[in-house]
Amino acid sequence: MSETHVNFLGGSPLNRLSWLRTSSIFINALLGSPSTQWVAFQDGKPLIASRAKGVRLALLTTSEVEPLLGPKPYFGQGPREGEIAAVDLPILEAARFRGAPIVFLGLSETQANDYGSTIPLEKLAKMLVGTPFFSIDVTEVSQADLDLLVQTSTAGTDGYTLSFAEPRGATRGMSEFDAAVFAEARSMVDWNFRNKFCASCGSPVYSVWGGWKISCTSLLSSSDNTGKKPCTTRKGLHNITHPRTDAAVIVAVLNEAQDKILLGRNKKFPANFYSTLAGFIEPGESFEDAVKRELWEEAGVTVRDVKYHSGQPWPYPANLMVGFYAIGDSSKPVRIDLDNELEDARWYTREEVLAVLRHKEGTNFTRSDDRQLAKSIEERVNVNVSGGDPLGGDAAVHDSSSRVAPAPVASDANGPPFKVPPRTAIAGVLISDWAFGKAPIYKGRM
């Protein structure tokens, strides 16, 4: 491949200015810019602006969200109320202890900017040409304040209605830019929401680096650590303090002749929904190792010739879907009794898949389907899950009750024989590219 395919939710359109996240002076100056835009979330649901002909992120202004931000300074807060952090204290770089959780996402640049190292940071922030983006988590904000925000925001003009929406369905109607900003923002909001205590010693944590790192409060001079062992995060680099991204392989397995593809499903999927197989990378594995292990564990298929296609950020909550093609032997029986993750797995011909892709409902996911998937993932407690979200791959729950592979449920006369993911998911891209002869890895052999 001369150039990697950019998937929906990918592209990372913002200049994240990661080396400037430690500066409260810089971030506070950007936050005060009249051009700054905010993306709001409630319980992981983005605030969207929708109307009959489309949906977009509801982008708020700083003046609109300011009542929710808490006391100034918004970044560079000290541990105590009203205290301002010293700018030369590493453990308080762009720290935030109070107010709704916010994250500096980056700058949408309309032209190249000069980031000269001699320019004072406050001046630099005012010189930059572009739109700064921040996220805010309003989950803990009162309903009255949220109602006021939604009712008065300028994002709700021109016939748009504002609402917090189930993200999987809402994003499929967004522009590529909005979807990519959403992917970054939701992953960061979720990570900050989930991590309230130090994974090493159990002490509360606080936000630093503009929302991109958490730090243990036991490191603060004001903390009472009597009788406690020093937290291991006092020294070295620790990934428990940085946002996590969990990589999962998404694999389109083709037979030797490359005219069949292996697809699977589990009982959590909507009716007749099939997808590529998938699984998380385990410690000590390469991507290729994970591909081979997952295909054997889930379908009893030994694969070879593993080739990378592309990647896709998947913010449910923070996955990186890494797409591959591989070759397997379709003459050997498929078995789903090893880890019992799949309800069914079978080989489909190109003609069968094309019939689905050419059907108007073949890749159509309804809002009801989206809600069912979201609910099935959110309700999982103490289960083993090897895959990512169903739209990314198989994502099955370990359940030993599903040992017999049922045939696809007969569809109505006008419906597709089964469904596959849309191209907004990398699994859908892999399936579609293969079916239409566009899979670049094996193009010369098809």
Buried (B, 14 or more C-beta within 10 A) or exposed (E): EEEEBBBBBBBBBBBBBEEBBBBBBBBBBBBBBEBBBBBBBBEBBBBBBBEEEEBBBBBBBBEBBBEBBBEBBBBBBBBEEEEEBEBEEEBBBBBBBBBBBBBBBBBBBEEEBEEEEEEEBBEBBEEBEBBBBBBBBBBEBEEEEBEEBBEEBEBBEEEBEBBBBBBBBBBBBBEBBBBBBBBBBBBBBBBBBEBEEBBBBEBEBBBBBBBBBBBBBBBBEEBEBEEEEEBBBEEEEBEBBEBEEEBBBBBBBBBBEBBBBBBBBBBBBBEBBBBBBBBBBEEEBEBBBBBBBBBBBBBBBEBEEBBBBBBBBBBBBBBBBBBBBBBBEBEEEBBBEEBBBBBBBBBBBBEBBBBBBEBEEBBEBEEEBBEBBBEBBEEEEEEEBBBBBBBBBBBBBEBEEBEEBEEBEEBEEEBBBBBBBBBBBBBBBBBBBBBEEEBBBBEEEE
